[in-house]
Amino acid sequence: MKKTIYFKKDIFMEFKITELPQILDTKIYNIIDKNLKITGISLNSKKVKKGDLFIPFIGENVDGHDYIEEAFKNGAVCSLSIKKNIKLKNKNIIFINDSLSSIQKLAMSYLKSLHTKVVAITGSNGKTTTKDIISKILSTKYKVHKTKSNNNNELGVPITILSTPCDTDILILEMGADNFGQLKLLSELSNPDFCVITNIGESHIEFFKTRDGIAKEKFEITRGMKKNGTLIYNGDEPLLNKLVLKNNIKNISCGFNKENAVKVNNYSLKKDCIDFKLNIMKNLITTKIKGKHNILNITYAITIAKKMNINEQEILDTLHEFKDITKMRLEEIPYGNNSLIINDAYNASPTSMKAAIDVLNAQVGYNYKRIILGDMYELGKNEILFHENVGKYINDIKNNTINEVISIGKLAKNITKNIKKDTIKTIHFDDINKISDYIKQNKINNEILLFKASRSMQLEKIIEYITK
């Protein structure tokens, strides 16, 4: 029987209003009541709670400064302002140069006041799944706070930090980047104890130009790592091994290759679970998480758990029962009486799409396997070639058990065009409604369907329609 961990009621951030000018590095302010305390932040005037600091941002269509007065009416005790001509009588206003850097400064200051270890995770794919697994295992012993939703950028990370309860033991931060310099900033902001790099794929290659460029940016997550911190990374990736050799940092490599410090010795993919062995674990690991690629994500989590003194049985029990995968990431949805949908449509790159294809191909016990693939974006000048290669990948799979591939979108058409095997039915649609009707009208008993595409393709609308 698993033990229950009890924690006291959450107590969140608190700043004295008089501390803010120094933290924000400004000498221009109008503080009326020096005894007030800031107990939260809000970027939305309608969601302001009593005690909040309101931080207005200027967007393409909306200027947050137009809502400062509303924020005060809803309970804000202070507001920041880029505009120096804001005039509100008897209101606490602190004038700044930039809203984004201000929220980052607040987050950095608050994090320094906490006694919490920080785990920072990046990679082209698998960040969210790895975050969820690490959180679940560490929660058996510690109070854990983690990134919610997709708050993994220059704004999302400070928001996550500022929402962290004061008595948090472990803070897990997912970090993404679509341009150079972003991970260095986030790393220096959070000063992590552990950094995890899951893999190097092709996500955002339009901006980074090459996989080498992607690897260099991902490695920047180590720039703010504590001196005694540890990098845990994919040791099967030559680009990362090269960067590790070049930089003198403490590291643990994980992977299937024998040279890795933490090595996957063998594995078995089954209908309902994965079994595998690690050289740092005595017992066989069994989990319901699908996909060979997720073995590495689990391995990173186990490596950190061992470093944090979680006992082996707690790790095994947690992984055996683990179900808390974030929605649209290999999310299983019952379909009819005996069929299954796997929704992996949160996002896609060539690497993650091939991994999803492998997941479907490895499934056993189904009469029919159908995969629905949509456009992948931000792949730069070689976007057509990347889609063609996915089609060729499907075409060349050994022991291929996939029966049908459906593509949707102008780019994804190049996937089905490059599947030549007579055993695989291919069909292309340009319209979500037509593909939805086709799937519903051609339902097959005991089938499994997998959906994968970039986020803006919104393949979940097809799932919603066919499961009504």
C-alpha angles and dihedrals in degrees: 000000000000116000121238118235115216122202130184121253114290118266113194138201122311130187129179106237089232090060094061101079091055093045091048093043096233134130096191113089144124110218111176100173112038094184095066123111129212111227101171146001132237134188093185118068091206092057097047116134128201110282095025128141108224115219113193119207127195111228135177093271106011133054112203090205088073088066101047092103091050090050091056091048089054094053109280112149095196140011134204119222135192090191113080094201095069107126119188117155117234093001128126109243127172116193118219139171099230133017096206096051089045094057088046091053091049091050093049092049093048094047091053089058093056127085095220136126115233126218114193119195130192138155140127092268138007099038096126096043091048090048091051094049094047090048093050095050097043091047089070088075109010141047104253133194120188144179112282125215110337099323093140104121137083090289101032096053095055090045089054091049093049091051092055115117113241094242096052113138098192128027114195114198124190111207127196132180135193096177142029120283098025098103093046088056094047092045094051089046094054103031094210127212091204128028122194125196108188100188147314115252135149101276111139091001086146087073101032094044096209140030086247088059090049091051093050092051093046090051089057087079086082094059095090096033115129116261091250092040125121132228114215111193150159103278092187089071111089092199091060094044089055091052092046091053090049094051124057101226134132109260146170117205119210129192152092096286117097093236093069122107090224108038133189102224099188140336142195125206112210135174096261104020151009122241121197143152129228126198090231094054127069097206137055113268116225123186139164091221107116130227137049089246090062091061087076093046088053090046092057089051093049091048091055092042091055090049088052092052098249106159120242096246092055089052093048094046093048094049093045091057099033114136104144100108111151113256119276093021105107085319111174118223122182111238118198118319101318109003132096138214120204109202109202094150100119091104142328145212128169090264096049092042091055089048090053090050089053090051092055094044091053094054115109134195099045128117095213137020120204126178125194114201127185137186122304114213138202092040096127128216093340095056094119092049091051090054092046090052091055089056091049090048091057090045093053101043111129114232089013112194099173112120103187140019121195120190128197127189137037095278097040089058085078089063097060092039089063098051107096102165114120090214092064119071113214129195134168131210131185094193129065093211093054093048091047092052091046094053093045094047093046100046112154125207114258096004131153123215128192124196123201133165144115115296097254091060088071096207089171087080088067090051092049090052099047094045096051 
